[in-house]
Amino acid sequence: FFVQNPAQHAAMISGMLPDCFTLVDATLEPDAKLERFVQRFHLLAYSLSEQACRIPGSIWLANSVPGRDSYEEIVVARPIRGAESEGDSSSLGALLVESLRGFMRELEGWSMQLQRHCPDDWNRCSAVLLRCLSQGPSTGA
């Protein structure tokens, strides 16, 4: 996912949102708005993880993927699980839950921008992502 590792996915995203990137010393750099979004992701994910670790049996961490940082998994899994399926959200505190909801609204805005800029590219990208997600983790040979 782009917000987890912007450098790794910059080429793909810059093709769909060229106005949000500049080329600096042969490296694609996100603009200030996109960079703030990435920073917001990491700050929110870390805050959620800190709180979720204090909740015994938290479903936020129970479904994390081995090998991934659990704080990132919390935010990445949120759109998949749905806004009201977090179960123990009351334990996370109202301010943190509202921050998460605000982040999801901002994520939706970025998603809409991607969809509108290049709908065909977005549809192909979404199809690949869905195919990868439906296949599950690689077993490695």
C-alpha angles and dihedrals in degrees: 000000000000097000091054094053113006095177092056094051102031095103093055096044094042089058089059097036105029093161090063096061139061129193111241118177091337091309125111109234123192117236121251094268094052091043090054089052091053091048091048089054093054094044093048094044091050092048091050092049093050090053096040092053088062092057113083111229093005112181087215090074100026092076098044119130117244111250095028125099106258093223090060092044090057093061097035092053094047097083090045095051095041134242098280100036099083091102098194096047092122087064091056093063130249096264094052093045090050090050089053092049090049090051090051090052090052090047089053089054091053090047091052090049090053092048094050098045097055111001095176093051090045092052092050092047091048091049091053092047093049091048090051093047093048092052093058127214120340115253093208120225 
